[in-house]
Amino acid sequence: MEQEGLRLPPVKLFKRGEMDAEIYAIITSNIRIADQRIGDIRAQAAALKVGERRLTELIDRYGKGVVVAAIGEMRTRAARLMRAHIAEIPDGVYHSEAFVDSDGVVNEPLRIALTVTKSGDTLGFDFAGSSPPCRGPMNSVLATTYSAVYLAVRHIFPDIPLNSGAFEPLQIRRPVGTFLDAQYPRPVSGCAAEVSQRIAEAVFLALVQAIPDKVTAAPAGSSGNFALGGFDPMKGAGYVMYQISGGGYGGNADHDGLSNGCSTIGISKSQPVEVMEQYYPILFKRYALRDGSGGAGERRGGLGLHYEVELLRGEARASFVMDHGRFGPPGVLGGGDGGANVVKVHRGGETLTPEHLSKDQDIPLRPGDRVEVMTPGGGGYGDPLARSAALVARDVARGYYTAEQVTALYGVVVGADGAVDEMATAKLRNSRRT
């Protein structure tokens, strides 16, 4: 047994179509609320069976040789399309950096340093200069580091078919000696959900310099992992509530960022609050967009999420693995940063802010205690003074910003009637430009 969880060597959970009872017993004896988790395993097994059946049908219909040749052709076409996209990027060397708030143990940021070299139809990625391995669970295994680069490039060129051929033109130098190439026994439980998104952010911030029409400002880039575990006296059973929350996407050349979008690395959505309130001893006091969190820009960042949940009965413990609490998602091309992640625990009449801002564990809660989370907004894209005054007024009308905020951020004066004072706005913007 390891601190981060159960470690099993490669073994067959299913043998001749049946689940191995002994391995099943080992797994269920080492996880809480085992009946829920084993449902995930059975769902994966069912999906694999469907995939096996459909692949077999293809081979039966066309023959193994044709299917293998088709797979090879798909890889070749994906590589060709990726090389064509890369060839349009100006040759050069582009630098960026991104920061993980902390490793959850040592309260200092972890730096991701990235150099992207574009030459011909290939892209090179070098993370030399990134922070060394850390004590907490924010080290990244090599597979996650590579996958995060692939994912970021796929975001930039979404038309490329998703197979290994798409990544052939991407040359990643192994980041030996950094926290992005974790070696056993370094803890790594936070790498897939959080560190991967900082790596993708570094790729965005590098390539937006080269192809600003295709790359966004930084997104919220956090899965917002919030776990609440305890015992519900009304049901006489233990529970583990796990919530993933959204945040703002970065603005881009074409439009404002998406508000309350899913994480950069996945498509997971929060469960409906009504369902969670029925299933767990909690009450959501608030669940809304986080006003003012989008980074200012010609195309503003999307808004994060603001929620507050109260424990109704029993005792529980809360844990968080989030990010962007120390630094908000960066804006680009003159855009402002998105709002940083905020976590507050209202307990016994006092408000606690975690030492590591976005990370903490085993915080005891009693009935009436509340957890409040404000997820990051996306970074702004372009000069805020270039944003249409009409769009700024619309944002005020929708409650995204106050009139005072848009005067400070955008140089736009909005009256009590919601209309733009064009003369005052022109005067203020001209004074700021000079």
C-alpha positions in Angstrom: 0.0 0.0 0.0 1.3 3.4 -1.0 0.2 6.8 0.4 -1.3 7.9 -2.9 -3.4 4.7 -3.2 -3.4 1.1 -4.1 -0.6 0.0 -6.5 -1.1 -3.2 -8.5 1.3 -4.5 -11.1 -0.1 -5.4 -14.5 -2.6 -8.2 -13.8 -5.7 -9.4 -15.6 -8.8 -8.3 -13.8 -10.9 -10.3 -16.3 -10.0 -13.9 -17.3 -11.9 -15.7 -19.9 -14.6 -13.0 -19.7 -15.1 -13.2 -16.0 -13.9 -10.8 -13.3 -11.2 -12.3 -11.0 -12.8 -12.5 -7.6 -9.6 -12.3 -5.7 -8.3 -9.2 -7.5 -11.8 -7.7 -7.2 -11.6 -8.2 -3.4 -8.2 -6.5 -3.2 -9.5 -3.5 -5.0 -12.8 -3.1 -3.1 -11.0 -3.6 0.3 -8.8 -0.5 -0.4 -11.3 2.1 -1.6 -14.1 3.9 0.2 -17.7 3.5 -1.1 -16.5 0.6 -3.1 -19.9 -0.1 -4.8 -19.7 3.2 -6.7 -16.1 2.7 -7.8 -16.5 -0.9 -9.0 -19.3 0.5 -11.2 -16.7 2.6 -13.0 -14.6 -0.5 -13.6 -17.6 -2.5 -15.0 -18.4 0.4 -17.3 -14.9 0.4 -18.7 -15.1 -3.4 -19.3 -18.4 -3.0 -21.1 -17.0 -0.3 -23.3 -14.0 -2.5 -24.2 -16.3 -5.3 -25.1 -18.2 -3.1 -27.5 -15.0 -1.9 -29.1 -13.8 -5.5 -29.5 -17.1 -6.5 -31.1 -17.0 -3.6 -33.6 -13.4 -4.1 -34.5 -14.0 -7.8 -35.1 -17.0 -6.9 -37.4 -14.7 -4.6 -39.4 -12.1 -7.4 -39.8 -14.7 -9.9 -40.7 -16.1 -7.6 -43.4 -13.0 -6.3 -45.0 -10.1 -8.6 -43.8 -7.2 -7.9 -41.5 -4.9 -6.6 -44.2 -7.4 -3.9 -45.3 -8.1 -2.8 -41.8 -4.4 -2.5 -40.9 -3.7 -0.6 -44.1 -6.5 1.8 -43.3 -5.2 2.5 -39.9 -1.8 3.2 -41.3 -3.3 5.6 -43.9 -5.2 7.5 -41.2 -1.9 8.0 -39.3 -0.2 9.2 -42.4 -2.9 11.7 -43.3 -3.0 13.1 -39.8 0.8 13.6 -39.8 0.6 15.2 -43.2 -2.1 17.6 -42.1 -0.2 18.5 -38.9 2.9 19.2 -40.9 1.0 21.5 -43.2 -0.4 23.5 -40.3 3.1 23.8 -38.7 4.6 24.9 -42.0 2.4 28.0 -41.8 3.9 29.0 -38.4 6.8 31.5 -38.8 10.1 29.9 -38.2 11.6 31.0 -34.9 12.1 30.4 -31.2 9.3 31.3 -28.7 9.6 31.4 -25.0 6.9 31.2 -22.2 6.5 30.2 -18.6 3.6 29.1 -16.4 3.4 28.5 -12.7 1.8 25.9 -10.4 0.7 27.6 -7.2 2.6 25.2 -5.0 3.1 21.5 -4.5 0.8 21.4 -1.5 3.7 20.9 0.9 6.2 23.7 0.3 4.4 27.0 -0.2 6.3 28.2 -3.2 5.4 28.2 -6.9 6.7 25.6 -9.4 7.9 27.1 -12.6 7.3 25.6 -16.0 9.8 27.1 -18.5 9.1 26.3 -22.2 11.1 27.0 -25.4 9.3 26.2 -28.6 11.4 26.0 -31.7 9.6 26.0 -35.1 11.6 24.9 -38.1 10.1 23.9 -41.4 7.3 21.4 -40.6 8.3 20.4 -37.1 7.8 21.9 -33.6 10.3 21.3 -30.8 9.5 21.6 -27.1 12.1 22.0 -24.4 11.2 22.4 -20.7 14.8 23.0 -19.5 14.9 25.5 -16.7 11.7 24.2 -15.1 11.6 23.6 -11.3 13.2 20.5 -9.9 11.2 17.6 -8.4 9.0 18.6 -5.5 8.0 17.1 -2.2 4.2 17.3 -2.7 2.0 15.4 -5.2 2.4 17.9 -8.1 5.2 16.1 -9.9 4.3 15.0 -13.4 5.0 11.6 -14.9 6.6 11.8 -18.4 3.5 10.4 -20.1 1.3 13.2 -18.7 3.9 15.9 -19.7 4.0 14.6 -23.3 0.2 14.2 -23.4 -0.3 17.8 -22.2 1.8 19.1 -25.1 -0.2 16.9 -27.6 -3.5 18.1 -26.1 -2.5 21.8 -26.3 -1.5 21.5 -30.0 -4.7 19.7 -30.7 -6.6 22.6 -29.1 -4.9 24.9 -31.6 -5.5 22.7 -34.6 -8.8 20.9 -33.8 -9.4 19.7 -37.4 -6.5 17.2 -37.2 -7.7 13.6 -36.8 -6.8 12.3 -33.3 -4.3 9.5 -33.7 -0.6 9.0 -33.2 0.3 10.3 -36.6 -0.8 13.8 -35.6 2.0 13.9 -33.0 4.9 12.7 -35.2 6.0 16.3 -36.1 6.1 17.3 -32.4 9.6 16.7 -31.0 9.6 16.9 -27.2 12.9 16.9 -25.3 12.7 14.8 -22.1 12.7 17.2 -19.2 15.2 15.2 -17.1 15.9 16.6 -13.6 12.7 18.6 -13.4 9.3 18.1 -11.7 7.9 17.3 -15.2 9.7 14.0 -15.4 8.9 12.4 -12.0 10.7 9.3 -10.9 9.5 6.8 -8.4 8.8 7.3 -5.5 7.9 11.0 -6.1 4.2 11.7 -5.4 2.2 12.4 -8.6 -1.5 12.4 -7.8 -2.0 16.0 -8.9 -0.2 15.8 -12.2 -3.0 14.6 -14.5 -5.7 17.1 -13.2 -3.6 20.2 -12.6 0.0 20.2 -13.7 -1.0 19.0 -17.2 -3.1 22.2 -17.6 -0.2 24.4 -16.6 1.9 22.6 -19.3 -0.8 23.2 -21.9 -1.0 26.9 -20.8 2.7 27.3 -21.4 2.3 25.9 -24.9 -0.6 28.4 -25.6 1.5 31.3 -24.2 4.4 30.4 -26.5 2.5 29.8 -29.7 0.2 32.8 -29.3 3.3 34.9 -30.1 3.7 33.1 -33.4 0.0 32.6 -34.5 -2.1 35.0 -32.5 -5.1 34.4 -34.8 -5.3 30.7 -33.8 -4.4 30.7 -30.1 -6.4 31.9 -27.1 -5.3 33.6 -23.9 -4.9 31.3 -20.9 -8.0 29.5 -19.8 -8.9 28.8 -16.1 -6.9 25.6 -16.4 -8.0 23.9 -13.3 -10.3 20.9 -12.7 -11.3 22.5 -9.4 -11.2 19.2 -7.6 -13.3 19.4 -4.4 -13.9 16.4 -2.2 -16.2 16.1 0.8 -16.3 12.9 2.8 -18.2 12.0 5.9 -21.0 10.0 7.6 -24.6 10.9 7.0 -26.5 10.1 10.2 -29.9 10.2 8.4 -28.9 7.5 5.9 -26.6 5.7 8.4 -23.9 5.4 5.7 -20.6 7.0 4.7 -20.2 9.0 1.6 -17.6 10.7 -0.6 -18.7 13.7 -2.7 -16.4 14.6 -5.5 -17.0 17.7 -7.5 -15.2 19.0 -10.7 -16.1 22.6 -11.5 -15.6 24.8 -14.6 -13.9 28.2 -15.2 -13.5 30.8 -17.8 -11.8 30.3 -21.2 -9.4 32.8 -22.6 -10.5 35.4 -25.2 -9.2 34.9 -28.8 -9.1 36.8 -32.1 -12.7 35.9 -32.9 -14.7 36.1 -29.7 -14.8 36.4 -25.9 -13.9 33.4 -23.8 -16.5 30.8 -22.8 -17.8 31.2 -19.3 -17.9 28.2 -16.9 -16.3 25.9 -19.4 -14.9 22.5 -18.5 -11.2 22.0 -17.8 -8.6 22.2 -20.6 -7.9 18.4 -20.4 -11.4 17.0 -20.4 -15.2 17.4 -20.9 -16.3 16.5 -17.4 -19.2 18.6 -16.1 -20.4 19.3 -12.6 -23.4 17.2 -11.5 -26.7 19.1 -11.2 -26.8 20.7 -7.8 -30.4 19.3 -7.2 -29.1 15.8 -7.6 -26.1 16.4 -5.2 -28.4 17.9 -2.6 -30.6 14.8 -2.8 -27.7 12.4 -2.5 -25.5 14.1 0.0 -26.2 16.0 3.3 -25.5 19.4 1.7 -27.2 22.6 0.5 -25.9 24.9 -2.2 -26.3 28.4 -1.0 -25.0 29.8 -4.2 -24.2 28.5 -7.7 -23.6 31.3 -10.2 -21.2 32.9 -12.7 -18.4 34.8 -10.9 -18.9 38.4 -11.8 -15.8 40.4 -12.7 -13.5 37.4 -13.1 -12.9 37.6 -16.9 -9.7 39.2 -17.9 -10.1 42.5 -19.6 -9.3 42.7 -23.3 -10.5 43.5 -26.8 -12.0 40.0 -26.4 -12.5 39.5 -22.7 -11.9 36.3 -20.8 -14.9 34.1 -19.9 -16.2 34.1 -16.3 -15.5 31.6 -13.7 -17.9 29.9 -11.3 -18.9 31.0 -7.8 -20.5 28.4 -5.5 -21.0 28.0 -1.8 -22.1 24.7 -0.2 -23.2 24.1 3.4 -23.0 20.9 5.4 -26.4 20.1 6.8 -25.8 17.2 9.2 -23.1 14.9 10.5 -19.4 15.6 10.4 -17.2 15.7 7.3 -13.8 16.6 6.0 -13.1 18.7 2.9 -10.1 18.6 0.6 -9.1 20.6 -2.5 -6.7 20.1 -5.4 -7.1 23.2 -7.5 -4.7 25.8 -9.1 -4.4 29.4 -10.3 -4.9 30.6 -6.8 -1.6 32.5 -6.6 -1.7 33.8 -10.2 -4.7 34.3 -12.4 -4.7 33.0 -16.0 -2.5 35.3 -18.0 -3.9 37.6 -20.6 -2.1 38.0 -24.0 -1.4 40.8 -26.5 -2.1 43.4 -23.9 -5.1 41.7 -22.3 -5.5 41.5 -18.5 -5.3 38.4 -16.3 -8.3 36.4 -15.3 -9.4 36.3 -11.7 -7.4 34.0 -9.5 -9.0 31.0 -7.8 -10.4 31.7 -4.3 -11.3 29.1 -1.6 -12.8 30.1 1.7 -14.0 27.8 4.5 -16.6 29.4 6.8 -16.4 27.4 10.0 -17.5 28.2 13.5 -18.1 31.8 12.8 -14.6 32.3 11.3 -13.4 32.3 7.7 -10.4 30.2 6.8 -8.2 30.7 3.7 -6.0 27.7 3.0 -2.3 28.4 3.4 -1.7 27.1 -0.1 -4.6 29.0 -1.5 -5.9 26.4 -3.9 -4.8 23.2 -2.1 -5.6 21.7 1.3 -6.9 18.5 2.8 -8.8 17.0 5.7 -10.5 20.2 6.9 -13.0 19.2 9.5 -16.6 20.5 9.1 -19.7 20.5 11.3 -23.3 21.2 10.4 -23.7 24.9 9.4 -20.1 25.2 8.1 -19.8 26.3 4.5 -17.2 26.0 1.7 -17.0 28.8 -0.8 -15.1 28.5 -4.1 -14.6 31.1 -6.8 -13.0 29.5 -9.9 -10.6 31.4 -12.2 -11.8 33.5 -15.1 -10.1 33.3 -18.5 -7.3 35.7 -19.6 -8.1 38.7 -21.8 -7.0 39.0 -25.5 -5.8 42.3 -26.9 -5.9 45.8 -25.6 -9.0 46.5 -23.4 -9.1 50.0 -24.8 -9.9 48.5 -28.2 -13.0 46.7 -27.0 -16.3 48.0 -28.4 -17.9 50.4 -25.9 -21.3 48.8 -26.8 -20.0 45.4 -25.8 -18.7 46.8 -22.5 -22.1 48.3 -21.8 -23.7 45.0 -22.6 -21.4 43.3 -20.1 -22.5 45.8 -17.4 -26.2 45.2 -18.2 -25.6 41.5 -17.8 -24.0 42.0 -14.4 -20.6 40.7 -15.5 -18.9 43.9 -14.4 -20.0 47.0 -12.5 -19.9 50.5 -14.1 -16.9 51.3 -11.9 -15.0 48.2 -13.0 -15.4 48.9 -16.7 -14.3 52.5 -16.2 -11.1 51.2 -14.6 -10.5 48.3 -16.9 -11.8 49.5 -20.3 -11.9 53.3 -20.0 -15.7 53.2 -20.7 -18.1 55.4 -18.8 -21.5 53.9 -18.4 -24.3 56.0 -16.9 -27.0 55.0 -14.5 -29.3 54.4 -17.4 -26.9 51.8 -18.8 -26.0 54.0 -21.8 -22.4 54.8 -22.8 -21.3 58.4 -22.2 -19.5 58.6 -25.5 -17.8 62.0 -24.9 -16.5 61.0 -21.5 -15.4 57.6 -22.8 -13.5 59.1 -25.8 -11.7 61.6 -23.5 -10.8 58.9 -21.0 -9.5 56.4 -23.6 -7.5 59.0 -25.4 -5.8 60.1 -22.2 -4.8 56.5 -21.4 -3.5 55.9 -24.9 -1.2 58.9 -24.6 
